Amino acid sequence: MSAPDPDQQKAAALEAILDAWDKALGQGVEPEMLASAAIYAALADMVEMYGQEPVADMCAELPARVRAGEFTLRAGT
């Protein structure tokens, strides 16, 4: 059996996270709190897997990636 396609895995992971996000919003959790918790959880998991320095290096690249629109899901934002 072959390994799942990475693009399919990313799409499935994003769908699962967005479903959980919508559920939390429906329970009254503020979007800012969700975002903060999601970023914390992701970074903590990445530090555990890769170590502090590689994750810090990746985070140093985030401003340029944000400005380039990599994280913009809706047009005009």
C-alpha positions as CSV (number, residue, x, y, z in Angstrom):
1,M,0.0,0.0,0.0
2,S,1.4,3.4,-1.0
3,A,1.7,6.4,1.4
4,P,-1.0,9.0,1.2
5,D,-0.4,11.9,-1.2
6,P,1.0,14.9,0.8
7,D,-1.3,17.3,-0.9
8,Q,-4.3,15.1,0.0
9,Q,-3.0,14.9,3.6
10,K,-2.7,18.7,3.8
11,A,-6.2,19.2,2.4
12,A,-7.7,16.7,4.8
13,A,-5.8,18.3,7.7
14,L,-7.0,21.8,6.8
15,E,-10.6,20.5,6.5
16,A,-10.4,18.9,9.9
17,I,-9.0,22.0,11.5
18,L,-11.6,24.3,9.8
19,D,-14.4,22.0,11.0
20,A,-13.1,22.2,14.6
21,W,-12.7,25.9,14.2
22,D,-16.4,26.3,13.1
23,K,-17.5,24.1,16.0
24,A,-15.6,26.2,18.5
25,L,-17.0,29.4,17.0
26,G,-20.5,27.9,17.3
27,Q,-19.7,27.3,21.0
28,G,-18.9,31.0,21.5
29,V,-15.2,30.9,21.4
30,E,-13.8,34.2,20.0
31,P,-11.8,33.9,16.8
32,E,-8.8,35.7,18.3
33,M,-8.7,33.0,21.1
34,L,-9.0,30.2,18.5
35,A,-6.2,31.7,16.4
36,S,-3.9,32.1,19.5
37,A,-4.5,28.6,20.6
38,A,-4.1,27.1,17.1
39,I,-0.8,28.9,16.6
40,Y,0.5,27.9,20.1
41,A,-0.5,24.2,19.5
42,A,1.1,24.2,16.1
43,L,4.3,25.8,17.2
44,A,4.6,23.6,20.3
45,D,4.1,20.5,18.2
46,M,6.6,21.6,15.6
47,V,9.2,22.4,18.3
48,E,8.7,18.9,19.8
49,M,9.3,17.4,16.3
50,Y,12.0,19.6,14.9
51,G,13.5,21.6,17.8
52,Q,13.6,25.2,18.7
53,E,16.0,26.6,16.2
54,P,14.5,25.2,13.0
55,V,11.0,26.4,14.1
56,A,12.4,29.9,15.0
57,D,14.0,30.1,11.6
58,M,10.7,29.2,10.0
59,C,8.9,31.8,12.1
60,A,11.4,34.4,11.0
61,E,10.2,33.9,7.4
62,L,6.5,34.4,8.3
63,P,6.3,38.2,7.8
64,A,7.4,38.0,4.2
65,R,5.0,35.0,3.6
66,V,2.1,36.9,5.2
67,R,2.8,40.0,3.1
68,A,3.0,37.9,-0.1
69,G,-0.5,36.7,0.5
70,E,0.3,33.1,1.3
71,F,-2.1,33.0,4.2
72,T,-4.9,35.1,2.6
73,L,-7.9,32.9,2.2
74,R,-10.4,35.5,1.1
75,A,-9.8,38.1,-1.7
76,G,-9.7,41.7,-0.5
77,T,-8.4,41.1,3.0
